[in-house]
Amino acid sequence: MSSGPLHVCRYCDESIADPDDAVRVGHEPGNSGPGWDIWAHRAHVALVRPDPVGTAILARVLITRALRRDN
């Protein structure tokens, strides 16, 4: 049995059995707590992408702010 924490790959949603194969690829803040780390298999690190919904929301906010600036 593994003594370390169980990590799940963000790309394939499968557990990462080998602790040496787990790579921390980011951190997601929580709304009411410290948040959590994002993990991926070593072979999937380059395939992990940001959440498209969160990216679209952030883009809308930044565009709205840029258009409302008093220049």
Distance bins in CASP14 RR format, pairs under 12 A and 6 or more apart:
PFRMAT RR
TARGET T0000
AUTHOR 0000-0000-0000
RMODE 2
METHOD distances of the structure
MODEL  1
1 17 0 0 0 0 0 1 0 0 0 0 0
2 15 0 0 0 0 1 0 0 0 0 0 0
2 16 0 0 0 0 1 0 0 0 0 0 0
2 17 1 0 0 1 0 0 0 0 0 0 0
2 18 0 0 0 0 1 0 0 0 0 0 0
2 19 1 0 0 1 0 0 0 0 0 0 0
2 20 0 0 0 0 0 1 0 0 0 0 0
2 22 0 0 0 0 0 1 0 0 0 0 0
3 19 0 0 0 0 1 0 0 0 0 0 0
4 15 0 0 0 0 0 1 0 0 0 0 0
4 16 0 0 0 0 0 1 0 0 0 0 0
4 17 0 0 0 0 0 1 0 0 0 0 0
4 18 0 0 0 0 0 1 0 0 0 0 0
4 19 1 0 0 1 0 0 0 0 0 0 0
4 20 0 0 0 0 0 1 0 0 0 0 0
4 22 0 0 0 0 1 0 0 0 0 0 0
5 15 0 0 0 0 0 1 0 0 0 0 0
5 16 0 0 0 0 0 1 0 0 0 0 0
5 19 0 0 0 0 1 0 0 0 0 0 0
5 22 0 0 0 0 1 0 0 0 0 0 0
5 24 0 0 0 0 0 1 0 0 0 0 0
5 36 0 0 0 0 0 1 0 0 0 0 0
5 37 0 0 0 0 1 0 0 0 0 0 0
5 39 0 0 0 0 1 0 0 0 0 0 0
6 14 0 0 0 0 0 1 0 0 0 0 0
6 15 1 0 1 0 0 0 0 0 0 0 0
6 16 1 0 0 1 0 0 0 0 0 0 0
6 17 0 0 0 0 1 0 0 0 0 0 0
6 18 0 0 0 0 0 1 0 0 0 0 0
6 19 0 0 0 0 1 0 0 0 0 0 0
6 22 0 0 0 0 1 0 0 0 0 0 0
6 39 0 0 0 0 1 0 0 0 0 0 0
7 13 0 0 0 0 0 1 0 0 0 0 0
7 14 0 0 0 0 0 1 0 0 0 0 0
7 15 1 0 0 1 0 0 0 0 0 0 0
7 16 1 0 1 0 0 0 0 0 0 0 0
7 17 0 0 0 0 1 0 0 0 0 0 0
7 18 0 0 0 0 1 0 0 0 0 0 0
7 19 1 0 0 1 0 0 0 0 0 0 0
7 20 0 0 0 0 0 1 0 0 0 0 0
7 21 0 0 0 0 1 0 0 0 0 0 0
7 22 1 0 1 0 0 0 0 0 0 0 0
7 23 0 0 0 0 1 0 0 0 0 0 0
7 24 0 0 0 0 1 0 0 0 0 0 0
7 25 0 0 0 0 0 1 0 0 0 0 0
7 36 0 0 0 0 0 1 0 0 0 0 0
7 37 0 0 0 0 1 0 0 0 0 0 0
7 38 0 0 0 0 1 0 0 0 0 0 0
7 39 1 1 0 0 0 0 0 0 0 0 0
7 40 0 0 0 0 1 0 0 0 0 0 0
7 41 0 0 0 0 1 0 0 0 0 0 0
7 42 0 0 0 0 0 1 0 0 0 0 0
7 44 0 0 0 0 0 1 0 0 0 0 0
8 14 1 0 0 1 0 0 0 0 0 0 0
8 15 1 0 1 0 0 0 0 0 0 0 0
8 16 1 0 0 1 0 0 0 0 0 0 0
8 17 0 0 0 0 0 1 0 0 0 0 0
8 22 0 0 0 0 1 0 0 0 0 0 0
8 25 0 0 0 0 0 1 0 0 0 0 0
8 36 0 0 0 0 0 1 0 0 0 0 0
8 37 0 0 0 0 0 1 0 0 0 0 0
8 38 0 0 0 0 1 0 0 0 0 0 0
8 39 1 0 0 1 0 0 0 0 0 0 0
8 40 0 0 0 0 1 0 0 0 0 0 0
8 41 0 0 0 0 0 1 0 0 0 0 0
8 44 0 0 0 0 0 1 0 0 0 0 0
9 15 1 0 0 1 0 0 0 0 0 0 0
9 16 1 0 1 0 0 0 0 0 0 0 0
9 17 0 0 0 0 0 1 0 0 0 0 0
9 18 0 0 0 0 0 1 0 0 0 0 0
9 21 0 0 0 0 1 0 0 0 0 0 0
9 22 0 0 0 0 1 0 0 0 0 0 0
9 23 0 0 0 0 1 0 0 0 0 0 0
9 24 0 0 0 0 0 1 0 0 0 0 0
9 25 0 0 0 0 1 0 0 0 0 0 0
9 38 0 0 0 0 1 0 0 0 0 0 0
9 39 1 0 0 1 0 0 0 0 0 0 0
9 40 1 0 1 0 0 0 0 0 0 0 0
9 41 1 0 1 0 0 0 0 0 0 0 0
9 42 0 0 0 0 1 0 0 0 0 0 0
9 43 0 0 0 0 1 0 0 0 0 0 0
9 44 1 0 1 0 0 0 0 0 0 0 0
9 45 0 0 0 0 1 0 0 0 0 0 0
9 47 0 0 0 0 1 0 0 0 0 0 0
9 48 0 0 0 0 1 0 0 0 0 0 0
10 16 0 0 0 0 0 1 0 0 0 0 0
10 22 0 0 0 0 0 1 0 0 0 0 0
10 23 0 0 0 0 0 1 0 0 0 0 0
10 24 0 0 0 0 0 1 0 0 0 0 0
10 25 1 0 0 1 0 0 0 0 0 0 0
10 26 0 0 0 0 1 0 0 0 0 0 0
10 27 0 0 0 0 0 1 0 0 0 0 0
10 28 0 0 0 0 1 0 0 0 0 0 0
10 36 0 0 0 0 0 1 0 0 0 0 0
10 37 0 0 0 0 0 1 0 0 0 0 0
10 38 1 0 1 0 0 0 0 0 0 0 0
10 39 1 0 0 1 0 0 0 0 0 0 0
10 40 1 0 1 0 0 0 0 0 0 0 0
10 41 0 0 0 0 1 0 0 0 0 0 0
10 44 1 0 0 1 0 0 0 0 0 0 0
10 45 0 0 0 0 1 0 0 0 0 0 0
10 47 0 0 0 0 1 0 0 0 0 0 0
10 48 1 0 1 0 0 0 0 0 0 0 0
10 49 0 0 0 0 1 0 0 0 0 0 0
10 50 0 0 0 0 0 1 0 0 0 0 0
10 51 0 0 0 0 1 0 0 0 0 0 0
11 23 0 0 0 0 0 1 0 0 0 0 0
11 25 0 0 0 0 1 0 0 0 0 0 0
11 38 0 0 0 0 0 1 0 0 0 0 0
11 39 0 0 0 0 1 0 0 0 0 0 0
11 40 1 0 1 0 0 0 0 0 0 0 0
11 41 1 0 0 1 0 0 0 0 0 0 0
11 42 0 0 0 0 0 1 0 0 0 0 0
11 43 0 0 0 0 1 0 0 0 0 0 0
11 44 1 1 0 0 0 0 0 0 0 0 0
11 45 0 0 0 0 1 0 0 0 0 0 0
11 46 0 0 0 0 1 0 0 0 0 0 0
11 47 1 0 1 0 0 0 0 0 0 0 0
11 48 1 0 1 0 0 0 0 0 0 0 0
11 49 0 0 0 0 1 0 0 0 0 0 0
12 21 0 0 0 0 0 1 0 0 0 0 0
12 39 0 0 0 0 0 1 0 0 0 0 0
12 40 0 0 0 0 1 0 0 0 0 0 0
12 41 1 0 0 1 0 0 0 0 0 0 0
12 43 0 0 0 0 1 0 0 0 0 0 0
12 44 1 0 0 1 0 0 0 0 0 0 0
12 45 0 0 0 0 0 1 0 0 0 0 0
12 47 0 0 0 0 1 0 0 0 0 0 0
12 48 0 0 0 0 1 0 0 0 0 0 0
13 39 0 0 0 0 0 1 0 0 0 0 0
13 40 0 0 0 0 0 1 0 0 0 0 0
13 41 0 0 0 0 0 1 0 0 0 0 0
13 44 0 0 0 0 0 1 0 0 0 0 0
13 48 0 0 0 0 0 1 0 0 0 0 0
14 21 0 0 0 0 0 1 0 0 0 0 0
14 22 0 0 0 0 0 1 0 0 0 0 0
14 39 0 0 0 0 0 1 0 0 0 0 0
14 40 0 0 0 0 0 1 0 0 0 0 0
14 41 1 0 0 1 0 0 0 0 0 0 0
14 43 0 0 0 0 0 1 0 0 0 0 0
14 44 0 0 0 0 1 0 0 0 0 0 0
15 21 0 0 0 0 0 1 0 0 0 0 0
15 22 0 0 0 0 1 0 0 0 0 0 0
15 39 0 0 0 0 1 0 0 0 0 0 0
15 40 0 0 0 0 0 1 0 0 0 0 0
15 41 0 0 0 0 1 0 0 0 0 0 0
16 22 1 0 1 0 0 0 0 0 0 0 0
16 23 0 0 0 0 1 0 0 0 0 0 0
16 24 0 0 0 0 0 1 0 0 0 0 0
16 25 0 0 0 0 0 1 0 0 0 0 0
16 38 0 0 0 0 0 1 0 0 0 0 0
16 39 1 0 0 1 0 0 0 0 0 0 0
16 40 1 0 0 1 0 0 0 0 0 0 0
16 41 1 0 1 0 0 0 0 0 0 0 0
16 42 0 0 0 0 1 0 0 0 0 0 0
16 43 0 0 0 0 0 1 0 0 0 0 0
16 44 0 0 0 0 1 0 0 0 0 0 0
16 45 0 0 0 0 0 1 0 0 0 0 0
17 41 0 0 0 0 1 0 0 0 0 0 0
18 39 0 0 0 0 0 1 0 0 0 0 0
18 41 0 0 0 0 1 0 0 0 0 0 0
18 42 0 0 0 0 1 0 0 0 0 0 0
18 43 0 0 0 0 0 1 0 0 0 0 0
19 39 0 0 0 0 0 1 0 0 0 0 0
19 41 0 0 0 0 0 1 0 0 0 0 0
19 42 0 0 0 0 0 1 0 0 0 0 0
20 41 0 0 0 0 0 1 0 0 0 0 0
20 42 0 0 0 0 1 0 0 0 0 0 0
21 39 0 0 0 0 1 0 0 0 0 0 0
21 40 0 0 0 0 1 0 0 0 0 0 0
21 41 1 0 1 0 0 0 0 0 0 0 0
21 42 1 0 1 0 0 0 0 0 0 0 0
21 43 0 0 0 0 1 0 0 0 0 0 0
21 44 0 0 0 0 1 0 0 0 0 0 0
21 45 0 0 0 0 0 1 0 0 0 0 0
22 37 0 0 0 0 1 0 0 0 0 0 0
22 38 0 0 0 0 0 1 0 0 0 0 0
22 39 1 0 1 0 0 0 0 0 0 0 0
22 40 1 0 0 1 0 0 0 0 0 0 0
22 41 1 0 0 1 0 0 0 0 0 0 0
22 42 1 0 0 1 0 0 0 0 0 0 0
22 43 0 0 0 0 0 1 0 0 0 0 0
22 44 0 0 0 0 0 1 0 0 0 0 0
22 45 0 0 0 0 0 1 0 0 0 0 0
23 37 0 0 0 0 0 1 0 0 0 0 0
23 38 0 0 0 0 1 0 0 0 0 0 0
23 39 1 0 0 1 0 0 0 0 0 0 0
23 40 1 0 1 0 0 0 0 0 0 0 0
23 41 1 0 0 1 0 0 0 0 0 0 0
23 42 1 0 1 0 0 0 0 0 0 0 0
23 43 0 0 0 0 1 0 0 0 0 0 0
23 44 0 0 0 0 1 0 0 0 0 0 0
23 45 1 0 1 0 0 0 0 0 0 0 0
23 46 0 0 0 0 0 1 0 0 0 0 0
23 47 0 0 0 0 0 1 0 0 0 0 0
23 48 0 0 0 0 1 0 0 0 0 0 0
24 36 0 0 0 0 0 1 0 0 0 0 0
24 37 1 0 1 0 0 0 0 0 0 0 0
24 38 1 0 0 1 0 0 0 0 0 0 0
24 39 1 0 1 0 0 0 0 0 0 0 0
24 40 0 0 0 0 1 0 0 0 0 0 0
24 41 0 0 0 0 0 1 0 0 0 0 0
24 42 0 0 0 0 0 1 0 0 0 0 0
24 45 0 0 0 0 1 0 0 0 0 0 0
24 48 0 0 0 0 0 1 0 0 0 0 0
25 37 0 0 0 0 1 0 0 0 0 0 0
25 38 1 0 1 0 0 0 0 0 0 0 0
25 39 1 0 0 1 0 0 0 0 0 0 0
25 40 1 0 1 0 0 0 0 0 0 0 0
25 41 0 0 0 0 0 1 0 0 0 0 0
25 42 0 0 0 0 0 1 0 0 0 0 0
25 44 0 0 0 0 1 0 0 0 0 0 0
25 45 1 0 1 0 0 0 0 0 0 0 0
25 46 0 0 0 0 1 0 0 0 0 0 0
25 47 0 0 0 0 1 0 0 0 0 0 0
25 48 1 0 1 0 0 0 0 0 0 0 0
25 49 0 0 0 0 0 1 0 0 0 0 0
25 50 0 0 0 0 0 1 0 0 0 0 0
26 35 0 0 0 0 0 1 0 0 0 0 0
26 36 0 0 0 0 1 0 0 0 0 0 0
26 37 1 0 0 1 0 0 0 0 0 0 0
26 38 1 0 1 0 0 0 0 0 0 0 0
26 39 0 0 0 0 1 0 0 0 0 0 0
26 40 0 0 0 0 1 0 0 0 0 0 0
26 45 0 0 0 0 0 1 0 0 0 0 0
26 48 0 0 0 0 1 0 0 0 0 0 0
26 50 0 0 0 0 0 1 0 0 0 0 0
26 51 0 0 0 0 0 1 0 0 0 0 0
27 34 0 0 0 0 1 0 0 0 0 0 0
27 35 1 0 0 1 0 0 0 0 0 0 0
27 36 1 0 0 1 0 0 0 0 0 0 0
27 37 1 0 1 0 0 0 0 0 0 0 0
27 38 1 0 0 1 0 0 0 0 0 0 0
27 39 0 0 0 0 0 1 0 0 0 0 0
28 34 0 0 0 0 0 1 0 0 0 0 0
28 35 1 0 1 0 0 0 0 0 0 0 0
28 36 1 0 1 0 0 0 0 0 0 0 0
28 37 0 0 0 0 1 0 0 0 0 0 0
28 38 1 0 0 1 0 0 0 0 0 0 0
28 39 0 0 0 0 0 1 0 0 0 0 0
28 50 0 0 0 0 0 1 0 0 0 0 0
28 51 0 0 0 0 1 0 0 0 0 0 0
28 54 0 0 0 0 0 1 0 0 0 0 0
29 35 1 0 1 0 0 0 0 0 0 0 0
29 36 0 0 0 0 1 0 0 0 0 0 0
29 37 0 0 0 0 0 1 0 0 0 0 0
29 38 0 0 0 0 0 1 0 0 0 0 0
30 36 1 0 0 1 0 0 0 0 0 0 0
30 37 0 0 0 0 0 1 0 0 0 0 0
38 44 0 0 0 0 0 1 0 0 0 0 0
38 45 0 0 0 0 0 1 0 0 0 0 0
38 48 1 0 0 1 0 0 0 0 0 0 0
38 49 0 0 0 0 0 1 0 0 0 0 0
38 50 0 0 0 0 0 1 0 0 0 0 0
38 51 0 0 0 0 0 1 0 0 0 0 0
39 45 0 0 0 0 1 0 0 0 0 0 0
39 48 0 0 0 0 1 0 0 0 0 0 0
40 46 0 0 0 0 1 0 0 0 0 0 0
40 47 1 0 0 1 0 0 0 0 0 0 0
40 48 1 0 1 0 0 0 0 0 0 0 0
40 49 0 0 0 0 0 1 0 0 0 0 0
41 47 0 0 0 0 1 0 0 0 0 0 0
41 48 0 0 0 0 1 0 0 0 0 0 0
42 48 0 0 0 0 0 1 0 0 0 0 0
49 55 0 0 0 0 1 0 0 0 0 0 0
50 56 0 0 0 0 0 1 0 0 0 0 0
50 57 0 0 0 0 0 1 0 0 0 0 0
50 58 0 0 0 0 1 0 0 0 0 0 0
50 59 0 0 0 0 0 1 0 0 0 0 0
51 57 0 0 0 0 1 0 0 0 0 0 0
51 58 0 0 0 0 1 0 0 0 0 0 0
52 58 0 0 0 0 0 1 0 0 0 0 0
52 59 0 0 0 0 0 1 0 0 0 0 0
53 59 0 0 0 0 0 1 0 0 0 0 0
53 60 0 0 0 0 0 1 0 0 0 0 0
54 60 0 0 0 0 1 0 0 0 0 0 0
54 61 0 0 0 0 1 0 0 0 0 0 0
54 62 0 0 0 0 0 1 0 0 0 0 0
55 61 0 0 0 0 0 1 0 0 0 0 0
55 62 0 0 0 0 0 1 0 0 0 0 0
56 62 0 0 0 0 0 1 0 0 0 0 0
56 63 0 0 0 0 0 1 0 0 0 0 0
57 63 0 0 0 0 0 1 0 0 0 0 0
57 64 0 0 0 0 0 1 0 0 0 0 0
58 64 0 0 0 0 0 1 0 0 0 0 0
58 65 0 0 0 0 0 1 0 0 0 0 0
59 65 0 0 0 0 0 1 0 0 0 0 0
59 66 0 0 0 0 0 1 0 0 0 0 0
60 66 0 0 0 0 0 1 0 0 0 0 0
60 67 0 0 0 0 0 1 0 0 0 0 0
61 67 0 0 0 0 0 1 0 0 0 0 0
61 68 0 0 0 0 0 1 0 0 0 0 0
62 68 0 0 0 0 0 1 0 0 0 0 0
62 69 0 0 0 0 0 1 0 0 0 0 0
63 69 0 0 0 0 0 1 0 0 0 0 0
END
